Amino acid sequence: MSFPHRLPNRYPRRGLLLALMGSLCLVVPPSSLALDRVAASGQWLLQWNGKDDPQMTFTWRRADGSDHWGGNSIPLVRLEGLTADRIQARASEVRFEIRRDAGTFTCEGRVGDGHGAGLYELTLDPGFASELRRRGVGAPTEAQQIRLAFSDAGYALLDELKAQSYPTPNVTELVTMADHGVDLDYVSSMGKLGHRTETLAGLVRARDHGVDPEYAQAMAKLGREKLPLSELIRLRDHGVDPEYARAMMRHGGGRLSLAELVRLRDHGVDPEYVVAMNEAGYGGQTLEELVRTRDHGVDAEYIRGMAQAGHGDLPLQELVRARDHGVDPEFLREMASAGYGRLPLGDLVRARDHGVDGEYARGMAAAGYDRLPLDGLIRARDHGVDGDFAARTKARLGRTVSLDRLIQIRDRGGID
């Protein structure tokens, strides 16, 4: 369980809890709750698929009025007073406890059909603070002890840290670890895999970056079991996970180094891109070619569009050049609609570079210059002659002049 996660007043999870409680017809008489002083209270939600540990979620409203939530899986045996049969049977009222070193959650509500919801009250263990002080951690405040209770951070976690030769955390460090999900299972599992850090902050950092036992194990199965934790963090940060690595090696032609995987991932080369390029007829590219085409925006959609516009089966180098110069399927269609659809790709690139597109060509045609060769259009464009200028000049002179004369007029500042 991870706390604190702040909820806005209309947070969907809270609405889900209330809706489920309503569907279970929850009735909890206030007099039925624990008589000891309650440090925290709120709502609980349970979900169970009948196989894995039940998933429990708690909401908690702090004294400042802010709402928080946290959840994790809890072994059924730790839900004292609740059985598998009760959870899976028809809805019925239940009362059970979850005992932790920092305090005990007393829960009441209804369960049935693999779900449950209700209210809880947390009573703090009065001896917890003194025991932490005895262990060299220091005594937590009530607010800190509440957070440790929610996260189930207690004596076993401290014992595991000591067994792995980690420094004894102070209260603030212990609460930080608990809030970030560095719990007993995480520390123990990472230690068994041979992954430990020099500091407690290093554990928190690894957890924050998504490096957990499942990720470390899966990477090890790829033959990378000797990776240091810092390298796992780097790979995780770059989005290189086992699924990506396996897929890229499957589609990319064999084993790839970590550096290659990171580079490919950073440049957006994923299995979907490789497969799509293969299907578009451009399979067997080297890693450098894949990175280059991806960087320049040449993908399967662009290739298909160019082919539909009359420029298929182009070498990759030509596709990259066309893309770099802004020659895309839309540009080709526009030029074709203006009567320039059978030009070589090199001429189309030159036209694009000089600002000659379909709209410009149609404007010139409307002004009486509809049979100009491409070189003429480019020359006119370079001199600032467009359809509007040509039309105004024609209106002033009462006739259509040659392109050379039109350019000469433009170069001299036009007709006043």
C-alpha positions as CSV (number, residue, x, y, z in Angstrom):
1,M,0.0,0.0,0.0
2,S,1.3,3.4,-0.9
3,F,0.3,6.6,1.0
4,P,-0.4,9.4,0.7
5,H,-2.1,9.8,-2.7
6,R,-4.3,12.8,-2.6
7,L,-7.8,12.6,-4.1
8,P,-9.9,15.5,-5.4
9,N,-13.3,15.7,-3.9
10,R,-14.9,14.0,-6.9
11,Y,-12.1,11.4,-7.5
12,P,-13.5,8.4,-9.5
13,R,-12.2,5.9,-7.0
14,R,-14.1,7.4,-4.2
15,G,-17.2,7.3,-6.4
16,L,-16.5,3.7,-7.1
17,L,-16.4,2.9,-3.4
18,L,-19.6,4.7,-2.7
19,A,-21.3,3.1,-5.6
20,L,-20.2,-0.4,-4.6
21,M,-21.2,0.2,-1.0
22,G,-24.6,1.3,-2.2
23,S,-24.9,-1.8,-4.4
24,L,-24.1,-4.0,-1.3
25,C,-26.7,-2.2,0.8
26,L,-24.1,-1.3,3.4
27,V,-25.4,-0.7,6.9
28,V,-22.9,-0.1,9.6
29,P,-24.3,1.0,13.0
30,P,-21.8,3.5,14.6
31,S,-22.2,1.7,17.9
32,S,-20.7,-1.5,16.4
33,L,-17.3,0.0,15.8
34,A,-14.3,-0.2,18.2
35,L,-14.6,1.7,21.4
36,D,-10.8,2.5,21.6
37,R,-9.6,5.8,20.3
38,V,-9.6,5.8,16.6
39,A,-6.6,7.4,14.8
40,A,-8.0,7.1,11.3
41,S,-11.1,5.9,9.6
42,G,-12.6,5.7,6.1
43,Q,-13.8,3.2,3.5
44,W,-12.4,-0.1,2.4
45,L,-12.9,-1.9,-0.9
46,L,-12.0,-5.6,-1.6
47,Q,-11.7,-7.4,-4.8
48,W,-10.7,-11.1,-5.2
49,N,-10.5,-13.3,-8.3
50,G,-10.5,-16.5,-6.1
51,K,-6.8,-17.3,-6.9
52,D,-4.4,-14.5,-6.0
53,D,-4.3,-12.6,-2.7
54,P,-7.3,-10.3,-2.3
55,Q,-6.7,-6.7,-3.3
56,M,-7.7,-4.2,-0.7
57,T,-8.0,-0.4,-1.1
58,F,-8.4,2.1,1.8
59,T,-9.5,5.7,1.6
60,W,-8.4,8.0,4.4
61,R,-9.4,11.6,5.2
62,R,-6.7,13.6,7.0
63,A,-7.3,16.3,9.6
64,D,-6.8,18.9,6.9
65,G,-9.7,17.5,4.9
66,S,-7.6,16.0,2.1
67,D,-8.6,12.6,0.9
68,H,-6.0,9.8,0.3
69,W,-6.1,6.3,-0.9
70,G,-3.8,3.3,-1.1
71,G,-4.1,-0.4,-1.9
72,N,-2.2,-3.6,-2.1
73,S,-2.7,-7.4,-2.0
74,I,-3.1,-9.0,1.4
75,P,-2.9,-12.7,2.1
76,L,-6.3,-14.0,3.0
77,V,-5.0,-15.5,6.2
78,R,-4.3,-11.9,7.5
79,L,-7.9,-10.9,7.1
80,E,-8.9,-12.3,10.6
81,G,-12.6,-13.2,10.6
82,L,-13.0,-13.4,6.8
83,T,-12.9,-16.6,4.8
84,A,-12.8,-17.4,1.1
85,D,-16.3,-18.9,1.3
86,R,-17.7,-15.7,2.7
87,I,-16.1,-13.6,0.0
88,Q,-17.4,-15.8,-2.9
89,A,-20.8,-16.5,-1.5
90,R,-23.9,-14.2,-1.8
91,A,-23.6,-10.8,-0.2
92,S,-23.6,-10.8,3.6
93,E,-22.4,-8.6,6.5
94,V,-18.9,-9.2,7.8
95,R,-16.5,-7.9,10.5
96,F,-12.8,-8.7,10.3
97,E,-9.5,-7.3,11.4
98,I,-6.1,-6.6,9.8
99,R,-3.4,-6.6,12.5
100,R,-0.2,-4.8,11.8
101,D,2.7,-3.7,13.9
102,A,1.7,-0.1,13.8
103,G,-2.0,-0.7,14.4
104,T,-5.1,-2.7,13.8
105,F,-7.8,-2.1,11.1
106,T,-11.2,-3.1,12.2
107,C,-13.4,-3.4,9.2
108,E,-17.2,-3.8,8.9
109,G,-19.3,-4.0,5.8
110,R,-20.5,-6.5,3.3
111,V,-18.8,-9.0,0.9
112,G,-20.1,-11.3,-1.8
113,D,-19.4,-12.5,-5.3
114,G,-15.7,-11.7,-5.0
115,H,-16.2,-8.1,-3.9
116,G,-16.6,-6.2,-0.7
117,A,-16.9,-2.7,0.7
118,G,-17.5,-1.0,4.0
119,L,-16.0,1.2,6.7
120,Y,-12.9,0.7,8.8
121,E,-11.3,2.2,11.9
122,L,-7.6,2.2,12.7
123,T,-6.4,1.9,16.2
124,L,-2.7,2.5,16.7
125,D,-0.6,0.1,18.7
126,P,0.6,1.9,21.9
127,G,3.9,0.0,22.1
128,F,5.0,0.6,18.5
129,A,6.6,4.0,19.1
130,S,8.7,2.8,22.0
131,E,9.8,-0.3,20.1
132,L,11.0,1.8,17.1
133,R,12.8,4.0,19.6
134,R,14.5,0.9,21.1
135,R,15.6,-0.2,17.6
136,G,17.3,3.1,16.9
137,V,14.6,4.4,14.5
138,G,13.1,7.0,16.8
139,A,9.5,7.5,17.8
140,P,7.0,8.4,15.1
141,T,4.4,11.1,15.4
142,E,0.8,9.9,15.3
143,A,0.5,10.9,11.7
144,Q,3.7,9.0,10.8
145,Q,2.5,5.9,12.6
146,I,-0.8,6.0,10.7
147,R,1.1,6.1,7.4
148,L,3.3,3.2,8.6
149,A,0.2,1.2,9.5
150,F,-1.4,1.8,6.0
151,S,1.9,0.7,4.4
152,D,2.4,-2.3,6.7
153,A,6.0,-1.1,7.4
154,G,7.0,-2.6,10.7
155,Y,9.5,-4.8,12.5
156,A,9.9,-7.4,9.8
157,L,11.0,-4.7,7.3
158,L,13.5,-3.4,9.8
159,D,14.8,-6.9,10.4
160,E,15.2,-7.5,6.7
161,L,17.1,-4.2,6.2
162,K,19.4,-5.2,9.0
163,A,20.0,-8.7,7.6
164,Q,21.0,-7.1,4.3
165,S,23.4,-4.7,6.1
166,Y,21.4,-1.6,5.2
167,P,21.7,1.3,7.7
168,T,19.0,1.7,10.2
169,P,16.5,4.2,8.9
170,N,15.3,7.1,11.0
171,V,11.6,7.7,11.2
172,T,11.4,10.1,8.3
173,E,13.3,7.6,6.1
174,L,11.1,4.7,7.2
175,V,8.0,6.7,6.4
176,T,9.4,7.7,3.0
177,M,10.2,4.1,2.1
178,A,6.7,3.1,3.1
179,D,5.1,5.8,1.1
180,H,7.1,4.8,-2.0
181,G,6.3,1.1,-1.8
182,V,9.6,0.0,-0.4
183,D,8.1,-2.7,1.8
184,L,9.2,-6.1,3.2
185,D,8.4,-8.0,0.0
186,Y,10.3,-5.5,-2.2
187,V,13.4,-5.4,-0.1
188,S,13.5,-9.2,0.5
189,S,12.8,-10.0,-3.2
190,M,15.4,-7.6,-4.5
191,G,17.9,-8.9,-2.1
192,K,17.4,-12.5,-3.1
193,L,18.1,-11.4,-6.7
194,G,21.3,-9.9,-5.7
195,H,20.2,-6.3,-6.1
196,R,20.9,-3.9,-3.2
197,T,22.0,-0.3,-2.9
198,E,24.4,1.5,-0.7
199,T,21.7,3.7,0.7
200,L,18.0,3.6,1.6
201,A,17.5,6.4,-0.8
202,G,18.8,4.1,-3.5
203,L,16.1,1.6,-2.8
204,V,13.4,4.4,-3.0
205,R,14.9,5.6,-6.3
206,A,14.9,2.1,-7.8
207,R,11.2,1.7,-6.7
208,D,10.2,5.1,-8.0
209,H,11.8,4.2,-11.4
210,G,9.8,1.0,-11.7
211,V,12.6,-1.4,-11.1
212,D,10.9,-4.2,-9.1
213,P,11.6,-7.9,-8.6
214,E,9.4,-8.8,-11.5
215,Y,11.3,-6.5,-13.9
216,A,14.7,-7.6,-12.6
217,Q,13.8,-11.3,-13.0
218,A,12.4,-10.9,-16.4
219,M,15.5,-9.0,-17.6
220,A,17.7,-11.8,-16.1
221,K,15.8,-14.3,-18.2
222,L,17.1,-12.5,-21.2
223,G,20.6,-13.4,-20.2
224,R,21.3,-10.1,-18.5
225,E,21.4,-11.3,-14.9
226,K,24.6,-9.5,-14.1
227,L,23.3,-6.0,-14.7
228,P,23.8,-3.7,-11.8
229,L,20.8,-1.9,-10.3
230,S,21.9,1.4,-11.8
231,E,21.8,-0.2,-15.3
232,L,18.3,-1.6,-14.7
233,I,17.1,1.9,-13.7
234,R,18.6,3.3,-16.9
235,L,17.0,0.7,-19.0
236,R,13.6,1.2,-17.3
237,D,13.9,5.0,-17.7
238,H,14.4,4.5,-21.4
239,G,11.4,2.2,-21.7
240,V,13.4,-1.0,-22.4
241,D,11.5,-3.8,-20.8
242,P,11.6,-7.6,-21.4
243,E,8.6,-7.5,-23.7
244,Y,10.2,-4.8,-25.9
245,A,13.6,-6.5,-25.9
246,R,12.2,-9.9,-26.9
247,A,10.0,-8.4,-29.6
248,M,12.9,-6.4,-31.1
249,M,15.2,-9.4,-31.1
250,R,12.5,-11.5,-32.8
251,H,11.8,-8.9,-35.5
252,G,15.2,-7.3,-35.6
253,G,17.2,-10.4,-36.5
254,G,18.8,-11.7,-33.4
255,R,20.4,-10.6,-30.2
256,L,20.8,-6.8,-29.6
257,S,23.1,-5.1,-27.1
258,L,21.7,-3.0,-24.4
259,A,23.1,0.1,-26.0
260,E,21.3,-0.8,-29.2
261,L,18.0,-1.4,-27.5
262,V,18.2,1.9,-25.7
263,R,19.1,3.8,-28.9
264,L,16.3,2.1,-30.8
265,R,13.8,2.8,-28.1
266,D,14.9,6.5,-27.8
267,H,14.4,7.0,-31.5
268,G,10.9,5.4,-31.4
269,V,11.8,2.2,-33.2
270,D,9.5,-0.4,-31.8
271,P,8.4,-3.8,-33.0
272,E,5.3,-2.3,-34.5
273,Y,7.4,0.0,-36.6
274,V,9.7,-2.8,-37.8
275,V,6.8,-5.1,-38.7
276,A,5.0,-2.3,-40.6
277,M,8.1,-1.4,-42.6
278,N,8.5,-5.1,-43.4
279,E,5.0,-5.2,-44.7
280,A,5.5,-2.1,-46.7
281,G,8.4,-3.8,-48.6
282,Y,11.3,-2.3,-46.6
283,G,12.4,-5.2,-44.5
284,G,15.9,-6.2,-43.6
285,Q,17.0,-2.7,-42.7
286,T,20.1,-2.3,-40.5
287,L,19.7,-0.6,-37.1
288,E,21.2,2.6,-38.5
289,E,18.7,2.6,-41.3
290,L,15.8,2.0,-39.0
291,V,16.8,4.9,-36.7
292,R,17.4,7.1,-39.7
293,T,14.0,6.4,-41.4
294,R,12.2,6.8,-38.1
295,D,14.0,10.1,-37.3
296,H,13.0,11.5,-40.7
297,G,9.4,10.5,-40.4
298,V,9.4,7.8,-43.0
299,D,7.0,5.1,-41.8
300,A,4.7,2.6,-43.5
301,E,1.8,5.1,-43.7
302,Y,4.0,7.6,-45.5
303,I,5.3,5.0,-47.9
304,R,1.8,3.8,-48.8
305,G,0.6,7.3,-49.3
306,M,3.6,8.0,-51.7
307,A,2.8,4.9,-53.6
308,Q,-0.9,5.8,-54.0
309,A,0.2,9.2,-55.3
310,G,2.3,7.5,-58.0
311,H,5.7,7.3,-56.4
312,G,6.0,3.7,-55.2
313,D,9.1,1.5,-54.8
314,L,11.4,4.3,-54.0
315,P,14.7,3.6,-52.4
316,L,14.9,4.5,-48.7
317,Q,17.3,7.3,-49.4
318,E,14.8,8.9,-51.8
319,L,12.0,8.5,-49.3
320,V,14.0,10.2,-46.6
321,R,15.0,13.0,-49.0
322,A,11.4,13.6,-50.1
323,R,10.2,13.6,-46.5
324,D,12.9,16.0,-45.4
325,H,11.9,18.5,-48.1
326,G,8.2,18.3,-47.3
327,V,7.2,16.2,-50.3
328,D,4.4,14.1,-48.8
329,P,1.3,12.4,-50.3
330,E,-0.9,15.5,-49.9
331,F,1.6,17.7,-51.7
332,L,1.8,15.2,-54.6
333,R,-2.1,15.1,-54.8
334,E,-2.2,18.9,-54.8
335,M,0.4,19.2,-57.6
336,A,-1.4,16.5,-59.6
337,S,-4.7,18.4,-59.3
338,A,-3.0,21.5,-60.7
339,G,-1.7,19.5,-63.7
340,Y,1.8,18.6,-62.4
341,G,1.2,15.0,-61.5
342,R,3.8,13.3,-63.7
343,L,7.0,15.0,-62.5
344,P,10.0,13.1,-61.4
345,L,10.6,13.1,-57.6
346,G,13.6,15.4,-58.0
347,D,11.6,18.0,-59.7
348,L,8.9,17.8,-57.0
349,V,11.5,18.3,-54.4
350,R,12.8,21.3,-56.2
351,A,9.3,22.8,-56.6
352,R,8.7,22.3,-52.8
353,D,12.0,24.0,-52.0
354,H,11.0,27.0,-54.0
355,G,7.5,27.3,-52.5
356,V,5.7,26.0,-55.6
357,D,2.7,23.9,-54.6
358,G,-0.7,23.1,-56.0
359,E,-2.4,26.2,-54.6
360,Y,0.3,28.4,-56.2
361,A,0.1,26.6,-59.5
362,R,-3.8,26.9,-59.6
363,G,-3.6,30.6,-58.7
364,M,-1.2,31.3,-61.6
365,A,-3.5,29.2,-63.9
366,A,-6.5,31.2,-62.9
367,A,-4.6,34.4,-63.9
368,G,-3.9,33.0,-67.4
369,Y,-0.7,31.2,-66.9
370,D,-2.0,27.6,-66.9
371,R,0.6,26.0,-69.3
372,L,3.8,27.0,-67.6
373,P,6.6,24.5,-67.3
374,L,7.8,23.8,-63.8
375,D,10.9,25.9,-64.4
376,G,8.7,28.9,-65.3
377,L,6.6,28.5,-62.1
378,I,9.7,28.3,-60.0
379,R,11.2,31.4,-61.7
380,A,8.0,33.3,-61.1
381,R,7.8,32.3,-57.5
382,D,11.4,33.3,-56.9
383,H,10.6,36.8,-58.2
384,G,7.5,37.1,-56.0
385,V,5.0,36.7,-58.8
386,D,1.9,35.0,-57.7
387,G,-1.7,34.6,-59.0
388,D,-2.9,37.7,-57.3
389,F,-0.2,39.9,-58.8
390,A,-0.7,38.4,-62.2
391,A,-4.4,39.0,-62.1
392,R,-4.0,42.7,-60.9
393,T,-1.4,43.3,-63.7
394,K,-3.8,41.8,-66.3
395,A,-6.6,44.0,-65.0
396,R,-4.5,47.2,-65.2
397,L,-3.0,46.4,-68.7
398,G,-6.2,44.9,-70.1
399,R,-4.3,41.9,-71.4
400,T,-2.1,38.9,-70.4
401,V,1.6,39.7,-70.8
402,S,4.4,37.1,-71.2
403,L,5.9,35.6,-68.1
404,D,9.2,37.4,-68.7
405,R,7.3,40.8,-68.9
406,L,5.3,39.9,-65.8
407,I,8.5,39.2,-63.9
408,Q,10.1,42.4,-65.2
409,I,7.1,44.4,-63.9
410,R,7.4,42.7,-60.5
411,D,11.1,43.4,-60.3
412,R,10.5,47.1,-61.0
413,G,7.9,47.3,-58.2
414,G,4.7,46.6,-60.1
415,I,2.3,49.0,-61.8
416,D,1.2,52.0,-59.8
